[in-house]
C-alpha cells in the first residue's frame, strides 16, 4: 500500500478555505465541550458566592457562642486560644441590659468589648479610646457629660459618643447583629445599643450589678471562599478546629453547612441539565467535521483517483486526509480550549474555577480532538471507498437514514419530558433552606420541541425541494433560478436549515427562560416584601420629609390565616413595589384574588365585605383584603405597622434614625426570597443561549461552505445566465431570494417552536409557586431584532460571495475543468 506523505503539506496550503473551516469547526466544537465543563464548575462557585453574600463574612468559619458568669469569661477565652493555636480569633463579650449611670441620672444600658470595635464606629463627640464609648440613643436618655465616671467612679470615664449602628451592617459587624442592634420601637422595651469598654480588662472589672450574665461570641476571621472546594475545606478544617471546645457544651454556629450542600447540588443540577445539549452539539460538530472532509474529498477527487490507481487503499487515503486536515483540527481544538477559558466571564456565572477544572476541560478537549481526527479519517476512507469501490452502497445507506422518522423519536422524548415538567417537584425542597429537586429532563422539554421541529422542518424541506421541479416561474427568472439552485443542493440546504432552526430555537429558548427566571425572582421578591425595603414602626409614626414621595405606611392585621392590609391611598404607590393602583380604587375596601366573598372582621378594623376586586396585591399575593386607613377604628389594635419604601434599606433606616423614629424587623427585597433555585435555572439556560450562539456560527459556516462546495456549478450557471441576458441585479436578487428563503424559514420555524415550547414550560418552571406572580415569557422583540439583523448580515455576505464567484469566473477554464 502506497501512502502519499510528501505532497500532503503543500497540497493542504492550496485550499486555505478548507483549512480555515476545519480549524474553526474544531475550535467551536472544543469550545462547547470546554465551556460545558467550566460552566458547570463555575455554577458551584456562583452558588457559594450568592449564599455567602446572604451570610456574615466573620462567621463563615464555624464560630462559638455561649453564656457565662463574668468570672469564667477570661479562662474560657484562654482555653479557646490554646485550642485553636495560630488561627486568628475575634472574641466579643456583652452584658445584659441593666440600670446604670454615667455620672448623672440612671438609664438602661448594656456593656461590651470587641477588639477593634471603636475603629468601626462614627464618632459624634470626643473620640479618645481610653474610656467608655456611649451610643447617642443612650446619651439622649440621661445628662451625660464627657469625662465623667459612672457607678460611683467604678466605671472608666466617658470619652466618646458615637452614632448608633443600624441596618444594613457592614461585614465586620454582621455576625454581631443580635447584640449591637436593639430590636425595639416602643417606649417600654429595654433593649439598647452597646456601651463599648476600652479593654478586656476593664470589661472584666465591671461592677457585678452590671454584668450578672455575659454573652460571649468567638469568631475566626478567614479568607472568604470563592469555590465549593474552598468552602468545603473551610468548613471541614474549622469544624475540626473547634470540636474540642464543642465537646465541652459550647454552642457551635456553622453557617456553611447548608450552603456547601446547596452548591454541590447546584453543580449537579447544572451539569445534568446541560449535558444532553452538549452531546447534541458534539454530534453536530462531528457532522460538521465530516462535511468538511467530504468537501475536501470533492476538491481532491482527481488526485485521490490517481493515488487510488497507484495502489493506495481507503485507509491510506483517509490518512492523506489526516495529513492535510489533522493539524487544523489539533490547532482548532487548542484554540477552543483557550477561548473557552478566556470567555469564562462572558458565559459562566462566576470567574472562580475550582482547582482541576482546567485539567478536566483539557482532557475533554483531547477526547474531542481524538474524535474529530477519527471522524476525519473514517469519513475520508468511507468516501473514497464509495467513490472508487462501491458507488451504490452510500446512496442506499443515505436513503435508509433519510427515511427513518427521527422526529417521531424526539417527539416521544418531548412528550415524556413534558410529563416530567408537570411533575418536576421544583417546589419541594428536601430540607428547610435546601434546594428543590430540579429535573434535568423537565428542563430539556423546550429544547426537545425545538429539535423535533427542526427535524420535521428539514424533512418537509427535503420533500418540497424534491417536488420543486413542478414549479415554473420563468416569468420571474431570479425566483426560478433560486428554486433550481436550492433543489440541486437539497442535502446541504436541509442540513443548513436543520442547524439554523436549532440555533435560532436554542437561542430563543435559552434567553426566554433565563429572562423569565430573572424577572420572576425580582417580582416574587417584591410582591413578598411589598416594597424595596421595609421597617416595622409604631402605629402613630409620621413619615419624615426625606421619605415623602418615596415611601408609605401600611398596617397588617392577621387572624386565622385571614390577612388585611391597611393602606394610605395617597401615598401607597410611592413606596409599594411594582404596582400602580388607582388611588380612587384604594379609597374603598378591596377583595384580593381568591379571598372569599363574605364579611370579614379583624382587630382594629370594621366589618368589611368589599365589592371591588383585584387579582393580586403587594404582600397579600392572591389572597386577602385591602382597607383604606381612614376606615381603621383603632390603629393600636392593628397587628403591626410598617414603612414601605422605594429607597434602599440603608437610606430608609438612616432617614428613620435621623428623625428619631424607633423601628425594628427591617428587611429588603433582594434578600427576602432565596434566589438560588431561580438562579440555577437561569444559569442553565444562560449556557443554552451560549450554545445557541455557537450553533448559529456553525449554521453560518455551513451556509458559506455549501456555497463554496458548489462554487463551480454556480459559477458556470451564473456565467451562462448572464451571457443569455440576465442582468447583474437580477443575479444578485436571485441569490438573495435563495439564501433569504433559507434564513426566513430558519427564523420562522425556530422562533415559533421556541416561543410555543417556552410558553408552555415557563409557567411550570416555577421554583416558588406559592409566591406570586407566576413566571412569564419576557419581551421577545429585542431577540427578534437581533436574530433578524444577524441573519440578514449572513445572507448578504453569502450572496456577495456567490455573485463575486460568478463575475470573476473564466468560462473557458471552468468548461475545461
TIVEXDREN-697047 format. One line per 5 residues: number of its first residue (from 1); their letters; for each residue x negated, y, z of C-alpha. Coordinates in steps of 0.25 Angstrom, whole numbers, always signed. Example, Ala and Ser with C-alpha at 12.3 -4.5 7.8 and 13.67 -1.06 7.14 Angstrom:
2
1 = AS = -49:-18:+31 | -55:-4:+29
END
This chain:
817
1 = XXXXX = +0:+0:+0 | -6:+13:-4 | -4:+25:+6 | -6:+39:+0 | -13:+46:+11
6 = XXXXX = -21:+56:+4 | -11:+65:-4 | -1:+66:+7 | -6:+79:+14 | -8:+86:+1
11 = XXXXX = +5:+81:-4 | +12:+86:+8 | +8:+100:+6 | +14:+100:-8 | +28:+100:-1
16 = XXXXX = +27:+111:+10 | +42:+112:+12 | +43:+97:+15 | +33:+98:+25 | +39:+111:+32
21 = XXXXX = +53:+104:+32 | +47:+91:+38 | +39:+100:+49 | +52:+108:+52 | +61:+95:+53
26 = XXXXX = +51:+89:+63 | +50:+102:+71 | +65:+103:+72 | +66:+88:+76 | +55:+89:+86
31 = XXXXX = +61:+102:+92 | +74:+96:+94 | +68:+84:+102 | +58:+92:+110 | +69:+103:+113
36 = XXXXX = +79:+92:+118 | +68:+87:+128 | +64:+101:+132 | +79:+106:+133 | +84:+95:+142
41 = XXXXX = +72:+96:+151 | +74:+111:+152 | +88:+110:+155 | +84:+104:+169 | +75:+116:+171
46 = XXXXX = +86:+125:+168 | +95:+118:+177 | +85:+119:+188 | +83:+134:+185 | +98:+136:+185
51 = XXXXX = +101:+129:+198 | +89:+135:+206 | +94:+149:+201 | +106:+146:+210 | +98:+141:+222
56 = XXXXX = +88:+148:+231 | +73:+148:+226 | +67:+147:+240 | +75:+135:+243 | +73:+127:+231
61 = XXXXX = +63:+119:+239 | +70:+111:+250 | +71:+120:+262 | +75:+119:+276 | +86:+126:+284
66 = XXXXX = +88:+123:+299 | +93:+130:+312 | +84:+130:+324 | +83:+136:+338 | +73:+148:+337
71 = XXXXX = +62:+141:+345 | +61:+130:+335 | +60:+138:+323 | +45:+140:+323 | +42:+126:+326
76 = XXXXX = +51:+121:+315 | +45:+130:+304 | +31:+126:+308 | +36:+111:+306 | +41:+115:+293
81 = XXXXX = +28:+122:+289 | +20:+110:+293 | +29:+100:+285 | +29:+108:+272 | +14:+111:+272
86 = XXXXX = +9:+120:+262 | +23:+123:+256 | +27:+137:+257 | +39:+139:+267 | +48:+151:+269
91 = XXXXX = +55:+150:+283 | +67:+159:+287 | +73:+160:+301 | +87:+166:+304 | +95:+168:+317
96 = XXXXX = +110:+169:+318 | +118:+182:+320 | +117:+188:+334 | +119:+201:+341 | +106:+209:+341
101 = XXXXX = +101:+223:+342 | +90:+231:+335 | +88:+241:+346 | +102:+246:+345 | +116:+241:+344
106 = XXXXX = +118:+226:+343 | +123:+219:+330 | +123:+206:+324 | +110:+201:+317 | +102:+189:+313
111 = XXXXX = +87:+188:+312 | +78:+180:+303 | +64:+179:+298 | +59:+174:+284 | +45:+177:+279
116 = XXXXX = +45:+188:+268 | +60:+192:+271 | +57:+206:+273 | +49:+207:+260 | +62:+204:+253
121 = XXXXX = +71:+214:+259 | +75:+228:+255 | +71:+238:+266 | +81:+249:+269 | +73:+255:+281
126 = XXXXX = +60:+253:+287 | +52:+241:+282 | +41:+236:+292 | +40:+221:+293 | +37:+220:+307
131 = XXXXX = +51:+221:+312 | +65:+218:+310 | +72:+220:+296 | +87:+222:+299 | +97:+222:+287
136 = XXXXX = +105:+234:+284 | +118:+227:+287 | +113:+225:+302 | +107:+239:+303 | +120:+245:+300
141 = XXXXX = +127:+238:+311 | +118:+244:+322 | +110:+256:+326 | +97:+250:+320 | +84:+258:+320
146 = XXXXX = +71:+254:+314 | +60:+251:+325 | +70:+247:+336 | +69:+233:+343 | +81:+226:+346
151 = XXXXX = +85:+216:+356 | +78:+223:+367 | +65:+224:+360 | +65:+209:+357 | +66:+211:+342
156 = XXXXX = +56:+217:+333 | +59:+232:+328 | +68:+234:+317 | +59:+239:+305 | +67:+238:+293
161 = XXXXX = +82:+238:+288 | +84:+230:+275 | +95:+229:+265 | +103:+216:+267 | +101:+205:+258
166 = XXXXX = +113:+202:+248 | +116:+192:+237 | +111:+189:+228 | +98:+186:+235 | +84:+184:+229
171 = XXXXX = +77:+171:+228 | +69:+173:+241 | +82:+175:+250 | +91:+166:+243 | +89:+154:+251
176 = XXXXX = +92:+162:+264 | +105:+168:+259 | +113:+161:+271 | +105:+168:+281 | +101:+182:+275
181 = XXXXX = +115:+185:+268 | +126:+188:+278 | +139:+181:+274 | +148:+192:+279 | +158:+203:+275
186 = XXXXX = +167:+204:+287 | +164:+212:+300 | +166:+200:+309 | +155:+192:+302 | +142:+191:+310
191 = XXXXX = +133:+187:+298 | +121:+197:+296 | +109:+199:+288 | +95:+195:+294 | +87:+204:+302
196 = XXXXX = +73:+199:+298 | +62:+197:+308 | +47:+201:+305 | +41:+188:+308 | +44:+173:+312
201 = XXXXX = +38:+176:+326 | +48:+188:+328 | +59:+179:+324 | +55:+168:+334 | +55:+179:+345
206 = XXXXX = +69:+183:+342 | +78:+184:+355 | +85:+171:+358 | +99:+178:+357 | +96:+182:+342
211 = XXXXX = +90:+168:+338 | +99:+157:+344 | +98:+149:+331 | +89:+150:+320 | +91:+147:+305
216 = XXXXX = +79:+142:+298 | +76:+141:+283 | +63:+136:+277 | +62:+138:+262 | +50:+133:+254
221 = XXXXX = +47:+142:+242 | +43:+135:+230 | +41:+137:+215 | +55:+137:+208 | +56:+124:+200
226 = XXXXX = +59:+126:+185 | +61:+112:+181 | +68:+100:+186 | +55:+93:+189 | +50:+105:+197
231 = XXXXX = +64:+106:+205 | +63:+91:+208 | +49:+92:+213 | +52:+104:+222 | +64:+96:+228
236 = XXXXX = +56:+83:+230 | +44:+90:+236 | +52:+99:+244 | +61:+88:+250 | +49:+80:+254
241 = XXXXX = +42:+92:+260 | +54:+96:+269 | +58:+81:+272 | +51:+80:+286 | +58:+93:+290
246 = XXXXX = +71:+88:+285 | +70:+75:+293 | +70:+84:+306 | +84:+88:+303 | +81:+101:+296
251 = XXXXX = +90:+104:+284 | +84:+104:+270 | +90:+112:+259 | +87:+106:+245 | +93:+115:+234
256 = XXXXX = +86:+108:+223 | +92:+94:+225 | +105:+96:+216 | +98:+106:+206 | +88:+95:+203
261 = XXXXX = +99:+85:+201 | +106:+94:+192 | +94:+98:+184 | +91:+83:+181 | +106:+81:+177
266 = XXXXX = +105:+93:+168 | +93:+87:+161 | +100:+74:+159 | +113:+81:+154 | +106:+90:+144
271 = XXXXX = +97:+78:+139 | +108:+69:+137 | +117:+79:+130 | +106:+84:+120 | +100:+70:+117
276 = XXXXX = +111:+66:+107 | +109:+79:+99 | +94:+78:+100 | +95:+64:+94 | +104:+68:+83
281 = XXXXX = +95:+80:+80 | +83:+70:+80 | +91:+61:+69 | +94:+73:+61 | +79:+78:+62
286 = XXXXX = +74:+64:+57 | +84:+64:+46 | +78:+78:+42 | +64:+71:+42 | +69:+60:+33
291 = XXXXX = +75:+71:+24 | +62:+78:+23 | +55:+65:+20 | +66:+61:+9 | +63:+75:+3
296 = XXXXX = +48:+72:+3 | +50:+59:-4 | +58:+66:-15 | +47:+76:-17 | +37:+65:-17
301 = XXXXX = +45:+56:-26 | +35:+56:-37 | +23:+54:-28 | +29:+43:-20 | +33:+35:-32
306 = XXXXX = +19:+36:-37 | +14:+31:-23 | +24:+20:-24 | +20:+15:-37 | +6:+15:-32
311 = XXXXX = +10:+5:-21 | +14:+14:-9 | +26:+8:-2 | +37:+15:+6 | +29:+14:+19
316 = XXXXX = +17:+21:+13 | +26:+32:+6 | +32:+34:+20 | +18:+36:+25 | +16:+46:+14
321 = XXXXX = +28:+54:+19 | +22:+54:+33 | +8:+59:+28 | +16:+71:+22 | +27:+74:+32
326 = XXXXX = +21:+68:+45 | +12:+80:+48 | +24:+90:+47 | +33:+81:+56 | +22:+80:+67
331 = XXXXX = +19:+95:+66 | +34:+98:+66 | +36:+89:+78 | +25:+96:+86 | +31:+110:+82
336 = XXXXX = +45:+105:+86 | +39:+102:+100 | +32:+115:+101 | +45:+123:+96 | +53:+115:+106
341 = XXXXX = +44:+119:+117 | +43:+133:+112 | +58:+135:+111 | +62:+130:+125 | +66:+144:+129
346 = XXXXX = +76:+144:+118 | +83:+131:+118 | +81:+126:+132 | +88:+131:+145 | +74:+132:+152
351 = XXXXX = +60:+134:+149 | +55:+126:+160 | +52:+112:+156 | +49:+100:+165 | +35:+94:+165
356 = XXXXX = +34:+83:+154 | +45:+90:+145 | +35:+94:+134 | +29:+80:+135 | +43:+73:+133
361 = XXXXX = +46:+83:+122 | +33:+80:+115 | +36:+65:+116 | +49:+67:+110 | +43:+75:+98
366 = XXXXX = +33:+64:+96 | +45:+54:+95 | +52:+63:+85 | +39:+65:+77 | +37:+50:+76
371 = XXXXX = +52:+48:+72 | +50:+59:+61 | +38:+52:+56 | +44:+39:+56 | +56:+45:+49
376 = XXXXX = +48:+51:+38 | +40:+38:+35 | +53:+30:+35 | +61:+40:+26 | +49:+41:+16
381 = XXXXX = +47:+25:+16 | +62:+23:+14 | +64:+34:+4 | +52:+29:-5 | +58:+14:-3
386 = XXXXX = +71:+19:-8 | +65:+27:-20 | +56:+16:-25 | +61:+3:-20 | +76:+3:-16
391 = XXXXX = +82:+15:-22 | +97:+10:-20 | +95:+6:-5 | +94:+20:+0 | +107:+24:-7
396 = XXXXX = +115:+12:-1 | +110:+15:+13 | +113:+30:+12 | +127:+27:+7 | +129:+18:+19
401 = XXXXX = +125:+28:+28 | +133:+39:+22 | +145:+30:+22 | +144:+28:+37 | +154:+37:+45
406 = XXXXX = +144:+42:+55 | +154:+53:+58 | +164:+43:+64 | +154:+38:+74 | +150:+52:+78
411 = XXXXX = +165:+56:+79 | +167:+44:+88 | +156:+49:+97 | +162:+63:+97 | +176:+57:+102
416 = XXXXX = +168:+49:+113 | +161:+62:+117 | +174:+70:+117 | +179:+59:+127 | +167:+62:+135
421 = XXXXX = +169:+77:+135 | +183:+75:+141 | +177:+66:+152 | +164:+73:+153 | +164:+75:+168
426 = XXXXX = +158:+89:+167 | +165:+94:+179 | +161:+82:+188 | +148:+84:+196 | +144:+72:+204
431 = XXXXX = +140:+81:+216 | +142:+95:+221 | +133:+104:+213 | +129:+94:+203 | +131:+94:+188
436 = XXXXX = +143:+88:+182 | +141:+76:+173 | +138:+81:+159 | +141:+70:+148 | +132:+71:+136
441 = XXXXX = +142:+64:+127 | +152:+75:+130 | +142:+86:+127 | +140:+79:+113 | +154:+79:+109
446 = XXXXX = +154:+92:+101 | +140:+88:+94 | +146:+75:+90 | +158:+82:+84 | +148:+91:+76
451 = XXXXX = +140:+78:+72 | +153:+71:+67 | +158:+83:+60 | +144:+85:+53 | +144:+70:+48
456 = XXXXX = +158:+72:+43 | +155:+85:+36 | +143:+78:+29 | +152:+66:+25 | +162:+76:+19
461 = XXXXX = +152:+84:+12 | +146:+71:+6 | +160:+67:+1 | +162:+81:-4 | +149:+82:-12
466 = XXXXX = +151:+68:-18 | +165:+73:-23 | +159:+87:-27 | +157:+83:-42 | +172:+84:-44
471 = XXXXX = +171:+99:-41 | +170:+108:-53 | +167:+123:-50 | +159:+126:-63 | +167:+139:-64
476 = XXXXX = +158:+143:-52 | +145:+137:-55 | +138:+141:-41 | +148:+133:-34 | +148:+121:-43
481 = XXXXX = +132:+120:-43 | +133:+121:-28 | +142:+109:-27 | +134:+101:-36 | +121:+104:-28
486 = XXXXX = +128:+100:-15 | +133:+87:-22 | +119:+84:-27 | +113:+85:-13 | +124:+78:-6
491 = XXXXX = +115:+71:+4 | +107:+84:+8 | +119:+92:+9 | +127:+83:+18 | +114:+82:+27
496 = XXXXX = +113:+97:+28 | +128:+98:+31 | +127:+88:+42 | +115:+95:+49 | +121:+108:+46
501 = XXXXX = +134:+105:+53 | +127:+98:+65 | +118:+111:+66 | +130:+121:+66 | +139:+112:+74
506 = XXXXX = +128:+109:+85 | +124:+124:+86 | +139:+128:+88 | +142:+117:+98 | +129:+120:+106
511 = XXXXX = +131:+135:+106 | +146:+134:+109 | +145:+124:+120 | +133:+131:+127 | +140:+144:+126
516 = XXXXX = +153:+139:+131 | +146:+133:+144 | +139:+146:+146 | +152:+154:+145 | +159:+144:+153
521 = XXXXX = +149:+145:+165 | +150:+160:+164 | +165:+161:+164 | +167:+150:+174 | +158:+156:+184
526 = XXXXX = +164:+170:+182 | +178:+164:+184 | +174:+156:+196 | +168:+169:+203 | +177:+179:+197
531 = XXXXX = +166:+189:+195 | +151:+191:+192 | +149:+192:+207 | +157:+192:+220 | +157:+194:+235
536 = XXXXX = +167:+192:+246 | +171:+205:+253 | +181:+209:+264 | +195:+212:+260 | +194:+227:+261
541 = XXXXX = +182:+229:+252 | +182:+240:+243 | +173:+240:+231 | +161:+250:+231 | +159:+259:+220
546 = XXXXX = +148:+251:+213 | +157:+239:+212 | +169:+247:+206 | +171:+243:+191 | +164:+230:+192
551 = XXXXX = +170:+223:+204 | +183:+219:+210 | +188:+214:+223 | +197:+201:+223 | +203:+193:+234
556 = XXXXX = +204:+178:+235 | +215:+171:+242 | +216:+155:+243 | +225:+145:+249 | +227:+131:+246
561 = XXXXX = +220:+132:+232 | +228:+144:+228 | +219:+156:+225 | +224:+170:+223 | +214:+181:+218
566 = XXXXX = +217:+195:+223 | +212:+206:+213 | +212:+221:+211 | +218:+223:+197 | +210:+236:+195
571 = XXXXX = +196:+230:+197 | +197:+215:+195 | +192:+216:+180 | +180:+224:+185 | +174:+212:+193
576 = XXXXX = +181:+199:+188 | +173:+191:+179 | +177:+188:+164 | +192:+192:+166 | +198:+205:+161
581 = XXXXX = +212:+204:+167 | +223:+215:+165 | +223:+223:+178 | +239:+224:+176 | +239:+209:+176
586 = XXXXX = +231:+209:+188 | +240:+218:+196 | +250:+207:+196 | +249:+193:+202 | +243:+182:+192
591 = XXXXX = +244:+167:+192 | +231:+161:+186 | +230:+149:+178 | +237:+136:+184 | +241:+143:+197
596 = XXXXX = +256:+138:+200 | +267:+147:+196 | +273:+150:+210 | +272:+159:+222 | +259:+159:+230
601 = XXXXX = +256:+165:+243 | +241:+167:+248 | +235:+174:+260 | +235:+189:+259 | +244:+189:+246
606 = XXXXX = +259:+190:+244 | +266:+179:+237 | +263:+179:+222 | +270:+172:+210 | +263:+178:+198
611 = XXXXX = +269:+179:+185 | +257:+183:+177 | +247:+172:+173 | +232:+171:+169 | +225:+159:+165
616 = XXXXX = +213:+161:+173 | +207:+172:+182 | +193:+174:+189 | +191:+166:+201 | +204:+159:+200
621 = XXXXX = +201:+152:+187 | +214:+146:+182 | +222:+145:+195 | +226:+156:+205 | +233:+169:+207
626 = XXXXX = +229:+183:+206 | +235:+194:+214 | +232:+209:+214 | +226:+215:+226 | +238:+225:+229
631 = XXXXX = +247:+212:+231 | +238:+208:+243 | +245:+209:+256 | +233:+206:+265 | +219:+207:+260
636 = XXXXX = +213:+202:+272 | +221:+189:+270 | +216:+187:+256 | +205:+176:+258 | +193:+183:+252
641 = XXXXX = +189:+196:+244 | +178:+197:+234 | +171:+207:+226 | +170:+202:+212 | +160:+210:+203
646 = XXXXX = +155:+210:+189 | +141:+214:+195 | +130:+204:+199 | +130:+199:+213 | +119:+207:+217
651 = XXXXX = +125:+220:+213 | +138:+216:+220 | +132:+213:+233 | +123:+226:+233 | +136:+234:+230
656 = XXXXX = +143:+228:+241 | +132:+229:+251 | +129:+243:+247 | +144:+246:+250 | +143:+239:+264
661 = XXXXX = +153:+229:+259 | +151:+215:+266 | +152:+203:+257 | +149:+188:+257 | +151:+176:+248
666 = XXXXX = +145:+182:+236 | +143:+175:+222 | +141:+177:+208 | +146:+171:+195 | +132:+166:+190
671 = XXXXX = +131:+157:+202 | +145:+153:+204 | +146:+141:+195 | +135:+130:+193 | +132:+132:+179
676 = XXXXX = +123:+120:+177 | +133:+111:+171 | +137:+122:+161 | +122:+125:+158 | +119:+110:+156
681 = XXXXX = +129:+110:+144 | +125:+124:+139 | +110:+119:+139 | +114:+106:+132 | +122:+113:+121
686 = XXXXX = +111:+124:+120 | +102:+113:+115 | +112:+108:+106 | +112:+122:+100 | +97:+122:+98
691 = XXXXX = +99:+108:+91 | +109:+114:+82 | +99:+125:+78 | +89:+115:+75 | +99:+107:+66
696 = XXXXX = +102:+120:+59 | +88:+121:+56 | +88:+107:+51 | +100:+110:+42 | +93:+122:+36
701 = XXXXX = +81:+114:+33 | +89:+102:+27 | +96:+112:+18 | +83:+118:+13 | +77:+104:+12
706 = XXXXX = +89:+100:+4 | +87:+112:-6 | +72:+108:-7 | +75:+94:-10 | +84:+98:-21
711 = XXXXX = +75:+109:-26 | +72:+103:-40 | +86:+99:-43 | +92:+113:-38 | +81:+120:-46
716 = XXXXX = +84:+112:-59 | +99:+114:-57 | +98:+129:-54 | +88:+132:-65 | +97:+125:-75
721 = XXXXX = +109:+132:-70 | +102:+146:-71 | +98:+143:-85 | +112:+140:-88 | +117:+153:-83
726 = XXXXX = +119:+152:-68 | +115:+165:-62 | +105:+166:-50 | +116:+172:-41 | +125:+160:-45
731 = XXXXX = +114:+151:-42 | +112:+157:-28 | +127:+157:-25 | +127:+142:-29 | +116:+139:-19
736 = XXXXX = +123:+147:-8 | +136:+140:-11 | +129:+127:-10 | +122:+130:+3 | +132:+139:+9
741 = XXXXX = +143:+128:+8 | +134:+119:+15 | +131:+129:+26 | +146:+133:+27 | +150:+118:+28
746 = XXXXX = +140:+116:+40 | +144:+129:+47 | +159:+126:+46 | +158:+111:+50 | +148:+113:+61
751 = XXXXX = +155:+125:+67 | +169:+119:+66 | +164:+106:+72 | +157:+113:+83 | +168:+122:+87
756 = XXXXX = +178:+111:+87 | +170:+101:+96 | +165:+112:+105 | +179:+118:+106 | +183:+104:+112
761 = XXXXX = +171:+102:+120 | +168:+115:+127 | +181:+115:+136 | +177:+101:+140 | +163:+104:+143
766 = XXXXX = +166:+112:+156 | +157:+109:+168 | +167:+116:+177 | +181:+114:+172 | +187:+119:+186
771 = XXXXX = +181:+133:+183 | +187:+142:+172 | +187:+145:+161 | +185:+133:+152 | +172:+133:+143
776 = XXXXX = +176:+139:+129 | +169:+140:+116 | +161:+153:+114 | +162:+162:+103 | +156:+155:+91
781 = XXXXX = +155:+168:+82 | +140:+170:+85 | +137:+156:+82 | +145:+157:+69 | +138:+169:+64
786 = XXXXX = +124:+163:+68 | +127:+150:+61 | +133:+156:+48 | +121:+166:+47 | +111:+155:+49
791 = XXXXX = +118:+146:+39 | +118:+158:+29 | +104:+160:+30 | +100:+146:+28 | +109:+145:+15
796 = XXXXX = +103:+158:+10 | +89:+153:+11 | +92:+139:+5 | +100:+145:-6 | +88:+155:-9
801 = XXXXX = +78:+143:-9 | +87:+135:-19 | +89:+147:-28 | +74:+150:-27 | +71:+136:-31
806 = XXXXX = +79:+137:-44 | +74:+151:-48 | +59:+146:-46 | +61:+133:-53 | +54:+129:-66
811 = XXXXX = +64:+121:-75 | +53:+114:-83 | +45:+109:-71 | +58:+104:-64 | +62:+97:-76
816 = XX = +49:+90:-78 | +49:+86:-63
END
